[in-house]
Amino acid sequence: MRQDDFDYAIENTHVIVAPEQQIATFGSTSFNFYLISELMDRVDQVRIRNGKIHAEHPQILTPEHYCRLLLEGFGEKAERYVDQLRDPARKIAVLRYGFQFRKTDLNEQTLRDSIDAVINRTKQRVESANEPLSAIIQGVDDAWEVCLLKFTIDLVERSSGGNLGDFRKRGLL
């Protein structure tokens, strides 16, 4: 994939329906996705891919954690240097999210219709089935996995503030 193809996929990823829930702070969360894309070489042919994204609960990675990783195999001078770094960095923490995309959950269907009609039918189906953990994403067919990854990263960004708040409430940060 060329850089232009990658950029095009990112720019043309649109979330039509977002999951009502964010990534759970203290448990796993599974999201259904429906990724809808037009076939580039055929008129009025649309592909729907649906499957699941499994998000593991976020983990707190503190500066102490990073310092321990950095010091494996290093000597006393390195330890002194890292000690100097620890004090200003104590207030920094990073959340690590783990995702699994299981292609075994993937279904694919090609329809002969306009993309707007397919999006509307999919939206009605998700709403009538009451699927609050579902997302409908419009993307690019050849780079659909890039579109799905963009959606996933955006979901992490949306969830991180709430997750950090939950960790603070429990005194974990």
BAPA-944392 format. One line per field, with one value per residue: x, y, z of N, C-alpha, C, O, CB in turn; residue number from 1. Coordinates in Angstrom, 2 decimals. Glycine has a CB too. Layout:
<kedrens>
n_x: X,...
n_y: Y,...
n_z: Z,...
ca_x: X,...
ca_y: Y,...
ca_z: Z,...
c_x: X,...
c_y: Y,...
c_z: Z,...
o_x: X,...
o_y: Y,...
o_z: Z,...
cb_x: X,...
cb_y: Y,...
cb_z: Z,...
i: NUM,...
</kedrens>
This chain:
<kedrens>
n_x: 0.85,0.60,1.63,-0.19,-2.53,-2.99,-3.37,-5.66,-7.52,-7.68,-8.66,-11.14,-12.71,-15.59,-17.60,-20.73,-22.63,-21.90,-20.70,-22.73,-21.56,-18.44,-15.03,-14.73,-13.48,-12.73,-12.98,-13.46,-14.48,-16.64,-17.16,-19.45,-19.00,-19.91,-18.66,-18.87,-18.43,-17.80,-17.31,-14.51,-14.19,-16.64,-19.92,-22.47,-22.09,-21.71,-19.88,-20.36,-18.83,-18.86,-18.20,-16.39,-14.74,-12.55,-11.89,-9.53,-9.37,-8.07,-4.67,-2.67,0.27,2.98,5.59,7.43,7.15,8.11,10.71,11.73,11.71,13.55,15.91,16.79,19.57,21.29,23.82,25.06,25.41,23.47,21.24,21.38,20.94,18.31,17.01,17.10,15.33,12.94,11.61,10.47,8.77,6.88,4.16,3.16,1.27,0.43,-2.11,-2.59,-4.04,-5.44,-6.16,-7.98,-8.45,-10.47,-10.53,-12.11,-14.58,-15.51,-17.74,-18.77,-20.38,-21.58,-23.46,-25.83,-26.48,-27.05,-24.63,-25.69,-28.27,-27.64,-26.30,-28.39,-30.24,-28.70,-28.32,-31.00,-31.43,-29.58,-30.55,-33.18,-32.63,-31.62,-28.78,-26.55,-23.78,-22.71,-21.15,-21.36,-19.55,-18.34,-16.18,-13.13,-12.84,-10.54,-8.72,-9.87,-9.21,-7.49,-9.29,-10.89,-9.04,-8.53,-11.04,-10.97,-8.79,-9.78,-11.88,-10.50,-9.34,-11.67,-12.53,-10.51,-10.42,-12.60,-11.82,-9.43,-10.51,-12.05,-9.99,-8.74,-10.80,-10.84,-8.47,-6.20,-4.48
n_y: -1.18,2.15,5.37,7.37,5.87,4.94,7.39,8.28,6.35,6.87,9.51,9.09,7.63,7.27,7.48,6.34,5.40,5.38,3.29,3.13,2.87,3.27,2.02,-0.35,0.27,-1.57,-4.15,-6.43,-5.43,-5.91,-4.98,-4.73,-4.40,-2.83,-2.46,-0.52,-0.27,1.06,-0.77,-0.25,-0.67,-1.26,-0.29,0.77,-1.34,-2.63,-3.41,-5.09,-5.57,-7.36,-7.87,-8.51,-6.49,-6.91,-5.48,-5.35,-4.64,-1.41,-0.90,0.50,2.16,3.21,5.71,4.37,1.75,1.91,2.71,0.47,-1.32,-0.08,-0.38,-2.98,-4.95,-2.80,-0.71,0.89,3.66,4.18,3.72,5.87,8.00,7.47,7.73,10.49,11.21,10.22,11.81,14.29,12.98,11.57,12.18,11.37,9.09,6.35,4.93,1.67,0.02,-3.03,-4.79,-7.15,-8.38,-10.50,-12.43,-14.59,-13.94,-12.46,-11.51,-11.23,-9.49,-8.80,-6.37,-5.28,-2.18,1.27,3.05,4.72,3.66,1.13,1.83,3.11,0.95,-0.78,0.76,0.98,-1.72,-2.18,-0.37,-1.35,-3.87,-3.26,-2.80,-1.67,-1.74,-1.53,-0.44,1.51,1.96,3.87,3.24,2.64,0.27,-1.30,-0.76,-1.45,-2.48,-0.57,1.51,0.38,0.19,2.93,3.73,2.24,3.38,5.97,5.34,4.51,6.98,8.44,7.00,7.16,9.38,8.98,6.48,7.13,8.80,6.93,5.30,7.19,7.74,5.36,5.52,4.65,6.08
n_z: 0.00,-0.89,0.43,-0.26,-0.67,1.88,3.28,1.92,2.70,5.48,5.48,4.35,6.06,7.78,10.58,10.87,12.67,16.01,18.70,21.62,24.06,25.77,25.86,28.36,31.64,33.61,32.59,29.83,26.54,23.84,20.54,17.89,14.40,11.36,8.36,5.62,2.17,-1.09,-4.08,-6.01,-8.75,-9.84,-10.65,-8.48,-6.63,-3.49,-0.58,2.45,5.44,8.36,11.81,14.84,17.27,19.83,22.86,25.31,28.85,29.76,30.78,33.36,32.79,34.40,35.06,36.66,35.85,33.19,33.77,35.08,32.95,31.27,32.68,32.72,32.56,32.57,34.07,37.14,36.59,34.70,36.27,38.09,36.33,35.47,37.89,38.20,36.25,37.18,39.19,37.97,36.23,37.63,37.69,35.35,33.51,31.48,29.52,28.45,25.82,24.79,21.85,19.94,16.80,15.35,12.64,12.24,13.05,11.05,8.53,5.15,2.56,-0.67,-2.26,-4.71,-5.06,-4.14,-2.17,-0.20,0.18,1.21,3.56,4.95,5.27,6.83,9.09,10.00,10.59,12.69,14.61,15.02,16.00,18.39,19.12,21.02,21.19,18.69,15.65,12.73,9.91,7.28,4.66,2.78,0.24,-0.63,1.36,3.77,6.30,7.33,7.66,9.65,11.71,12.12,13.12,15.51,16.90,17.23,18.93,21.21,21.91,22.54,24.75,26.64,28.45,30.23,31.23,32.56,34.53,35.97,37.00,38.65,40.52,41.92,43.17,41.88,40.38
ca_x: 0.00,1.34,1.25,-1.41,-3.65,-3.19,-3.95,-7.00,-8.37,-7.88,-9.52,-12.46,-13.34,-16.64,-18.44,-22.13,-23.22,-20.87,-21.23,-23.23,-20.70,-17.01,-14.28,-14.86,-12.23,-12.36,-13.41,-13.34,-15.62,-16.69,-17.96,-19.79,-18.82,-20.38,-17.87,-19.53,-17.56,-18.12,-16.28,-13.94,-14.22,-17.99,-20.94,-23.56,-21.82,-21.28,-19.50,-20.54,-18.06,-19.21,-17.46,-16.23,-13.46,-12.52,-10.99,-9.21,-9.39,-6.81,-3.73,-1.90,1.73,3.53,7.02,8.18,7.11,9.04,12.07,12.15,12.00,14.76,17.10,17.22,20.87,22.10,24.59,24.79,25.31,22.15,20.27,21.41,20.30,16.87,16.53,16.90,14.14,11.73,10.89,9.54,7.85,5.99,2.75,2.79,0.86,-0.07,-3.02,-2.32,-5.22,-5.16,-7.24,-7.85,-9.38,-10.56,-11.13,-13.08,-15.88,-15.78,-18.64,-18.67,-21.49,-21.57,-24.83,-25.99,-27.33,-26.25,-24.04,-26.62,-29.35,-27.08,-26.06,-29.70,-30.79,-27.87,-28.65,-32.31,-31.29,-28.89,-31.46,-34.31,-32.12,-31.14,-27.38,-25.85,-22.33,-22.41,-20.70,-21.45,-18.44,-18.19,-14.75,-12.57,-12.86,-9.22,-7.98,-10.89,-8.61,-6.99,-10.49,-11.29,-8.04,-8.80,-12.20,-10.54,-7.96,-10.69,-12.62,-9.58,-9.25,-12.94,-12.69,-9.40,-10.74,-13.45,-11.03,-8.54,-11.36,-12.38,-8.80,-8.54,-11.84,-10.46,-7.17,-5.16,-3.55
ca_y: 0.00,3.41,6.37,8.03,4.96,4.96,8.69,8.30,5.52,7.59,10.68,8.67,6.79,8.04,6.70,6.67,5.14,5.01,2.53,3.98,2.68,3.38,0.86,-0.51,0.45,-2.72,-5.40,-6.48,-4.91,-6.34,-4.12,-5.21,-3.37,-3.00,-1.56,-0.47,0.38,0.88,-1.41,0.81,-0.97,-1.67,0.70,0.34,-2.55,-2.23,-4.54,-4.94,-6.50,-7.20,-8.73,-8.01,-6.02,-7.19,-4.57,-5.74,-3.46,-0.66,-1.09,1.70,2.04,4.37,5.90,3.32,0.58,2.16,2.75,-0.91,-1.90,0.52,-0.70,-4.37,-5.13,-1.58,-0.59,1.89,5.00,4.27,3.83,7.25,8.86,7.22,8.33,11.91,11.34,9.76,12.83,15.09,12.14,10.80,12.48,10.88,7.69,6.04,3.79,0.76,-0.72,-4.20,-5.14,-8.33,-8.40,-11.89,-12.57,-15.68,-13.31,-11.60,-11.91,-10.29,-9.60,-7.77,-6.07,-4.41,-1.08,2.47,3.02,5.37,2.71,0.07,2.45,3.31,-0.36,-1.30,1.61,0.55,-3.07,-2.04,0.30,-2.22,-5.00,-2.70,-3.18,-0.47,-1.88,-1.66,0.72,1.47,2.75,3.93,3.30,2.36,-1.18,-1.93,-0.49,-1.49,-2.73,0.74,2.22,-0.23,0.61,4.34,3.72,1.70,4.38,7.03,4.82,4.60,8.39,8.82,6.28,7.34,10.34,8.28,5.43,7.79,9.23,5.74,4.91,8.19,7.53,4.20,5.77,3.90,7.06
ca_z: 0.00,-0.96,1.43,-0.75,-0.42,3.33,3.61,1.35,3.57,6.74,5.22,3.90,7.07,8.44,11.49,10.66,13.99,16.98,19.83,22.71,25.22,25.54,26.31,29.81,32.37,34.43,31.98,28.38,25.80,22.45,19.67,16.55,13.40,9.99,7.55,4.32,1.19,-2.51,-4.88,-6.85,-10.18,-10.24,-10.35,-7.59,-5.87,-2.15,0.27,3.90,6.26,9.77,12.71,16.21,17.80,21.27,23.57,26.68,29.72,29.72,31.88,33.69,32.71,35.09,34.81,37.36,34.97,32.11,34.30,35.30,31.65,30.74,33.46,32.60,31.93,32.64,35.30,38.17,36.00,34.08,37.37,38.59,35.34,35.50,39.14,37.94,35.39,37.87,39.93,37.16,35.45,38.51,37.45,34.02,33.40,30.15,29.47,27.34,25.42,23.96,20.94,19.11,15.68,14.97,11.32,12.25,13.28,9.91,7.45,4.05,1.62,-1.71,-2.69,-5.88,-4.63,-3.85,-0.82,0.72,0.50,2.06,4.87,5.60,5.69,7.93,10.24,10.49,11.18,13.98,15.54,15.37,16.78,19.65,19.26,21.49,21.06,17.27,14.90,11.28,9.41,5.82,4.40,1.47,0.11,-0.69,2.60,4.82,7.62,7.78,8.13,10.92,12.69,12.43,14.02,16.80,17.57,17.66,20.07,22.35,22.30,23.18,26.01,27.58,29.53,31.20,31.87,33.53,35.64,36.76,37.75,39.71,41.55,42.72,43.79,41.18,39.76
c_x: 0.89,0.82,-0.03,-2.65,-4.02,-3.88,-5.40,-7.97,-8.68,-8.86,-10.95,-13.09,-14.34,-17.47,-19.87,-22.89,-22.08,-21.49,-21.66,-22.32,-19.25,-16.34,-14.34,-13.50,-11.79,-12.88,-13.21,-14.61,-15.53,-17.63,-18.23,-19.49,-19.43,-19.59,-18.40,-18.65,-18.05,-16.98,-15.80,-14.15,-15.61,-19.01,-22.04,-23.33,-21.15,-20.97,-19.75,-19.69,-18.54,-18.47,-17.38,-14.82,-13.53,-11.47,-10.78,-9.22,-8.04,-5.97,-2.98,-0.43,2.30,5.00,7.88,8.26,8.12,10.48,12.60,12.50,13.31,16.02,17.54,18.54,21.77,22.77,24.17,24.63,23.94,21.08,20.22,20.71,18.78,16.27,16.27,15.64,12.85,10.95,9.97,8.48,6.84,4.51,2.28,2.38,0.27,-1.02,-2.66,-3.59,-4.79,-6.37,-6.93,-8.89,-9.38,-11.28,-12.11,-14.49,-16.33,-16.73,-18.59,-19.80,-21.37,-23.00,-24.81,-27.00,-26.44,-25.73,-24.98,-27.75,-28.85,-26.82,-27.38,-30.30,-30.01,-28.18,-30.00,-32.23,-30.64,-29.82,-32.61,-33.88,-31.59,-29.72,-26.56,-24.33,-21.92,-21.98,-20.94,-20.43,-18.46,-16.71,-14.39,-12.39,-11.48,-8.44,-8.93,-10.31,-8.01,-8.15,-10.93,-10.32,-8.23,-9.97,-11.78,-9.71,-8.81,-11.50,-11.77,-9.49,-10.50,-13.06,-11.67,-9.71,-11.59,-12.69,-10.08,-9.32,-11.72,-11.19,-8.54,-9.54,-11.49,-9.09,-6.03,-4.17,-3.23
c_y: 1.24,4.37,7.09,7.18,4.96,6.26,8.78,7.50,6.24,8.74,10.29,7.62,7.65,7.11,7.21,6.51,4.68,4.16,3.47,3.92,2.86,2.08,0.80,-0.40,-0.83,-4.04,-5.34,-5.93,-5.43,-5.44,-4.83,-4.08,-3.82,-1.98,-1.64,0.31,0.09,0.14,-0.40,0.57,-1.39,-0.63,0.06,-1.05,-2.14,-3.49,-4.16,-6.01,-6.29,-8.25,-8.09,-7.50,-6.25,-6.29,-5.09,-4.48,-2.74,-0.95,0.22,1.38,3.33,4.55,4.84,2.06,0.74,2.14,1.35,-1.58,-1.38,0.01,-2.15,-4.44,-3.90,-1.49,0.58,3.29,5.20,4.42,5.25,8.20,8.69,7.77,9.82,12.14,11.03,10.89,13.68,14.24,11.39,11.01,11.97,9.42,7.51,4.87,2.96,-0.03,-1.90,-4.54,-6.43,-8.21,-9.83,-12.02,-13.72,-15.14,-12.49,-12.26,-10.83,-10.56,-8.47,-7.62,-5.17,-3.34,0.14,2.38,3.66,4.43,1.63,0.62,2.61,2.00,-0.92,-0.53,1.20,-0.81,-3.00,-1.41,-0.61,-3.43,-4.56,-3.20,-1.97,-0.55,-2.09,-0.33,0.47,2.46,2.71,4.10,2.99,0.85,-1.82,-1.80,-0.54,-1.73,-1.44,1.55,1.69,0.17,2.07,4.46,3.28,2.70,5.55,6.61,4.85,6.04,8.86,8.19,6.67,8.30,9.70,7.20,6.02,8.25,8.07,5.29,5.88,7.98,6.36,4.35,5.02,4.79,8.15
c_z: 0.00,0.11,1.03,-0.48,1.06,3.76,3.12,2.24,4.88,6.54,4.87,4.81,7.83,9.31,11.33,11.97,14.89,18.08,20.95,23.93,24.82,25.99,27.82,30.48,33.06,33.88,30.48,27.74,24.37,21.67,18.36,15.58,12.08,9.17,6.12,3.35,-0.23,-3.18,-5.91,-8.34,-10.68,-9.77,-9.49,-6.98,-4.57,-1.34,1.73,4.57,7.69,10.58,14.08,16.42,19.30,21.91,24.98,27.54,29.65,30.96,32.10,33.59,33.28,34.72,35.50,36.50,33.84,32.60,34.55,33.98,31.09,31.42,33.35,31.87,31.98,34.01,36.18,37.59,35.35,35.15,37.92,37.62,35.38,36.79,38.96,37.11,36.15,38.51,39.06,36.45,36.32,38.20,36.09,34.13,32.00,30.27,28.25,27.07,24.57,23.12,20.24,18.00,15.18,13.64,11.26,12.47,12.07,8.91,6.39,3.07,0.61,-2.23,-3.91,-5.51,-4.42,-2.42,0.19,1.14,1.44,3.47,5.62,6.08,6.87,9.21,10.84,11.17,12.56,15.01,15.95,16.18,18.13,19.96,19.72,21.38,19.60,16.68,13.43,10.75,7.89,5.54,2.97,1.35,0.16,0.61,3.80,6.21,8.19,8.34,9.49,12.02,13.07,13.39,15.42,17.57,18.04,18.87,21.34,22.84,23.02,24.57,27.07,28.73,30.62,31.94,32.90,34.75,36.55,37.60,38.90,40.86,42.47,43.36,43.12,40.46,40.75
o_x: 1.82,-0.28,-0.87,-3.70,-5.19,-4.86,-6.26,-9.10,-9.82,-9.78,-11.87,-13.92,-13.96,-17.98,-20.17,-23.69,-21.38,-22.68,-21.03,-22.33,-18.87,-17.01,-14.04,-12.50,-10.60,-13.19,-12.84,-15.68,-14.45,-18.75,-17.34,-19.69,-19.47,-19.83,-18.37,-18.19,-18.62,-15.81,-16.60,-14.27,-15.75,-18.95,-22.46,-24.27,-20.16,-21.69,-19.41,-19.83,-18.60,-18.17,-18.19,-13.85,-14.48,-10.29,-11.73,-9.09,-7.00,-6.49,-2.70,0.06,2.13,5.61,8.92,9.29,8.89,11.37,13.77,13.47,14.09,17.09,18.60,18.64,22.89,22.33,23.11,23.79,23.34,20.11,19.14,19.98,18.05,15.13,15.31,14.97,11.79,9.72,8.79,7.41,6.01,3.70,1.11,3.07,-0.31,-0.78,-2.44,-4.14,-3.88,-7.50,-5.77,-10.06,-8.38,-12.48,-12.88,-15.48,-17.42,-16.54,-18.38,-20.14,-21.11,-23.65,-23.88,-28.21,-25.22,-26.32,-25.06,-28.13,-29.55,-27.10,-27.47,-30.84,-30.60,-28.28,-30.12,-32.86,-31.09,-29.88,-32.98,-34.66,-31.16,-29.50,-25.94,-23.66,-20.91,-22.39,-20.74,-20.45,-18.60,-16.06,-15.23,-11.85,-11.26,-7.59,-8.80,-10.85,-8.01,-8.02,-11.29,-10.73,-8.10,-9.90,-12.19,-9.90,-8.59,-11.77,-12.27,-9.54,-10.42,-13.64,-11.93,-9.30,-11.30,-12.88,-9.94,-8.85,-11.70,-11.34,-8.15,-9.16,-11.82,-8.60,-4.99,-3.14,-2.47
o_y: 1.36,4.20,7.38,7.71,4.97,6.23,9.31,7.93,6.21,8.92,11.08,6.82,8.65,6.09,8.37,7.37,3.72,4.29,4.50,4.84,2.63,1.15,1.78,-0.90,-1.14,-4.95,-4.30,-5.98,-5.40,-5.18,-5.46,-2.91,-5.00,-0.78,-2.70,1.41,-0.96,0.40,0.22,1.52,-1.83,-0.16,-1.07,-1.83,-1.40,-4.48,-3.07,-7.20,-5.15,-9.34,-7.24,-7.99,-5.82,-6.33,-5.27,-3.38,-3.38,-1.21,0.95,0.43,4.41,3.65,4.44,1.40,-0.18,1.62,1.05,-2.33,-2.14,-0.02,-2.50,-4.04,-3.95,-2.12,1.18,4.05,6.27,5.16,5.78,9.09,9.68,8.24,10.35,13.15,11.54,10.92,13.79,14.74,10.65,10.12,12.14,8.62,8.44,3.92,3.49,-0.67,-1.79,-4.58,-6.77,-7.97,-10.31,-11.76,-13.82,-15.79,-11.91,-13.41,-9.65,-11.71,-7.33,-8.60,-4.39,-3.54,0.04,1.72,3.19,4.40,1.25,-0.06,2.27,1.95,-1.47,-1.12,1.08,-1.03,-3.66,-1.85,-0.63,-3.96,-5.39,-3.93,-1.30,0.48,-2.73,0.74,-0.64,3.64,1.65,4.98,3.05,0.22,-2.77,-2.64,0.26,-1.23,-1.25,2.20,2.46,0.44,2.41,5.21,3.89,2.87,6.08,7.43,5.17,6.30,9.59,8.80,6.52,8.06,9.87,7.01,5.48,8.12,8.21,4.94,5.47,8.03,6.38,3.42,4.80,4.32,9.06
o_z: 0.80,0.63,1.88,-0.10,1.44,4.50,3.82,2.48,5.35,7.34,5.07,4.37,8.45,8.85,11.63,12.35,14.58,18.37,21.18,24.75,23.67,26.43,28.49,29.98,33.08,34.64,29.94,28.34,23.77,22.10,17.79,15.92,11.75,9.27,5.49,3.67,-0.52,-2.89,-6.60,-9.11,-11.82,-8.64,-9.76,-6.85,-4.56,-1.40,2.17,4.29,8.17,10.11,14.43,15.85,19.96,21.55,25.74,27.01,29.50,32.04,31.15,34.21,32.71,34.14,34.98,36.43,33.55,31.92,34.29,33.90,30.51,30.81,33.88,30.71,31.49,34.97,36.00,38.07,35.46,34.97,38.18,38.04,35.33,36.78,39.52,37.26,35.79,38.38,39.37,36.11,35.78,38.43,35.74,34.76,31.44,31.02,27.16,27.97,23.75,23.63,19.98,18.27,14.65,13.54,10.30,12.12,12.09,8.51,6.70,2.78,0.98,-2.59,-4.11,-5.63,-4.52,-1.57,1.33,2.31,2.37,4.46,6.80,7.19,7.81,10.29,12.06,12.20,13.49,16.16,17.13,16.97,18.93,20.93,18.89,21.46,19.32,17.13,12.93,11.10,7.29,6.10,2.07,2.26,0.90,0.93,4.72,7.19,9.41,9.37,10.38,13.14,14.25,14.36,16.41,18.78,19.14,19.76,22.41,24.04,24.00,25.46,28.26,29.86,31.81,33.15,34.00,35.88,37.77,38.77,40.00,42.03,43.65,44.01,43.75,39.97,40.43
cb_x: -0.96,1.22,2.38,-1.30,-3.31,-1.83,-3.11,-6.99,-7.68,-6.53,-8.93,-12.37,-12.29,-17.55,-17.94,-22.75,-24.37,-20.19,-20.17,-24.64,-20.93,-16.41,-12.80,-15.51,-12.39,-12.88,-14.87,-13.07,-15.67,-17.13,-17.24,-21.29,-17.33,-21.97,-16.35,-20.95,-16.10,-18.39,-16.80,-12.47,-13.23,-18.34,-21.55,-24.85,-20.93,-22.38,-18.00,-22.06,-16.48,-20.74,-16.05,-16.57,-13.19,-12.21,-11.56,-7.83,-9.71,-7.08,-2.74,-2.26,2.22,3.38,7.45,7.53,5.68,8.74,12.12,11.04,10.86,14.68,16.85,16.15,20.69,21.24,26.02,25.90,26.42,21.87,20.62,22.87,20.84,16.57,17.53,18.12,14.27,12.09,11.87,10.33,8.64,6.25,2.52,3.96,-0.19,1.11,-4.51,-1.11,-6.22,-4.76,-7.48,-8.03,-8.98,-11.27,-10.07,-12.73,-15.82,-14.48,-20.11,-17.29,-22.87,-20.59,-25.63,-26.44,-28.12,-27.10,-22.68,-27.21,-29.90,-25.76,-25.36,-30.66,-30.76,-26.36,-28.68,-33.31,-30.44,-27.60,-32.01,-35.03,-31.03,-32.10,-26.82,-26.21,-21.83,-23.61,-19.21,-22.91,-17.08,-19.04,-14.04,-11.21,-13.53,-8.41,-7.27,-11.90,-7.53,-6.29,-11.65,-11.36,-6.63,-9.08,-13.31,-9.74,-6.85,-11.63,-13.10,-8.17,-9.00,-14.12,-12.60,-8.20,-11.48,-14.66,-10.24,-7.81,-12.63,-12.84,-7.58,-8.69,-13.19,-10.48,-7.23,-5.78,-4.15
cb_y: 0.00,4.05,7.39,8.32,3.53,4.80,9.83,7.74,4.17,8.13,11.50,8.12,6.15,8.76,6.82,5.78,4.05,6.28,1.52,3.56,1.29,4.60,0.91,-1.87,1.57,-2.53,-5.69,-7.92,-3.34,-7.82,-2.77,-5.66,-3.04,-2.79,-1.92,0.18,-0.08,2.25,-2.73,0.96,-2.05,-3.07,1.29,0.34,-3.56,-1.37,-4.94,-5.06,-6.29,-7.31,-9.02,-9.11,-4.48,-8.71,-3.12,-6.47,-3.86,0.85,-2.27,2.23,1.79,4.22,7.28,3.00,0.37,3.49,3.57,-1.70,-1.62,2.00,-0.37,-5.22,-5.52,-0.33,-0.45,1.88,5.22,3.02,2.84,7.71,8.54,5.70,8.10,12.51,10.41,8.76,13.72,15.88,11.15,11.17,13.97,11.06,7.29,5.72,4.24,-0.19,0.19,-5.41,-4.03,-9.65,-7.38,-12.71,-12.75,-16.71,-12.42,-11.23,-12.14,-10.40,-9.56,-8.14,-5.41,-5.22,-1.45,3.77,3.74,6.63,2.08,-0.48,3.82,4.00,-1.36,-1.18,3.10,0.49,-3.97,-1.20,1.58,-2.69,-5.71,-3.07,-3.75,-0.21,-3.04,-2.21,1.04,1.80,2.22,5.11,2.36,3.11,-1.54,-1.33,0.88,-2.58,-3.82,1.51,2.08,-1.76,0.39,5.14,2.79,0.41,4.88,7.42,3.38,4.07,9.27,8.39,4.81,7.82,11.54,7.67,4.64,8.98,9.89,4.59,4.85,9.62,7.28,2.97,5.39,2.95,7.67
cb_z: 1.23,-2.36,1.63,-2.25,-0.88,4.07,2.99,-0.09,3.86,7.28,4.10,2.51,8.05,7.39,12.99,9.54,13.92,17.58,20.36,23.11,25.85,26.31,25.81,30.15,33.39,35.82,32.31,27.89,25.83,22.34,19.43,16.45,13.22,9.85,7.62,4.43,1.36,-3.21,-5.56,-6.56,-10.48,-9.67,-11.65,-8.35,-6.68,-1.45,0.05,4.32,6.12,9.99,12.17,17.24,17.44,21.55,23.60,26.76,31.18,29.60,31.58,35.12,31.23,36.62,35.28,38.73,34.40,31.43,35.59,36.03,30.67,30.86,34.90,31.88,30.53,32.38,34.97,39.19,34.96,33.20,38.50,38.83,33.93,35.38,40.27,37.22,34.20,38.92,40.64,36.13,34.64,39.95,37.56,33.00,34.53,29.16,29.41,27.66,24.65,24.84,19.93,19.93,14.55,16.06,10.28,13.35,14.51,9.22,7.96,3.35,2.36,-2.87,-1.55,-7.17,-3.32,-4.06,-0.82,0.08,-0.79,1.45,4.72,4.65,4.52,7.58,9.83,9.33,10.25,13.83,14.91,14.10,16.01,20.80,17.92,22.92,21.91,16.51,15.18,10.77,9.96,5.19,5.31,1.26,-1.17,-1.82,2.53,4.51,7.52,6.60,7.10,10.79,12.14,11.14,13.47,16.59,16.61,16.51,19.79,21.96,21.07,22.31,25.75,26.85,28.96,30.51,30.83,32.87,35.12,35.84,36.82,39.14,40.89,41.88,45.22,40.21,38.48
i: 1,2,3,4,5,6,7,8,9,10,11,12,13,14,15,16,17,18,19,20,21,22,23,24,25,26,27,28,29,30,31,32,33,34,35,36,37,38,39,40,41,42,43,44,45,46,47,48,49,50,51,52,53,54,55,56,57,58,59,60,61,62,63,64,65,66,67,68,69,70,71,72,73,74,75,76,77,78,79,80,81,82,83,84,85,86,87,88,89,90,91,92,93,94,95,96,97,98,99,100,101,102,103,104,105,106,107,108,109,110,111,112,113,114,115,116,117,118,119,120,121,122,123,124,125,126,127,128,129,130,131,132,133,134,135,136,137,138,139,140,141,142,143,144,145,146,147,148,149,150,151,152,153,154,155,156,157,158,159,160,161,162,163,164,165,166,167,168,169,170,171,172,173
</kedrens>
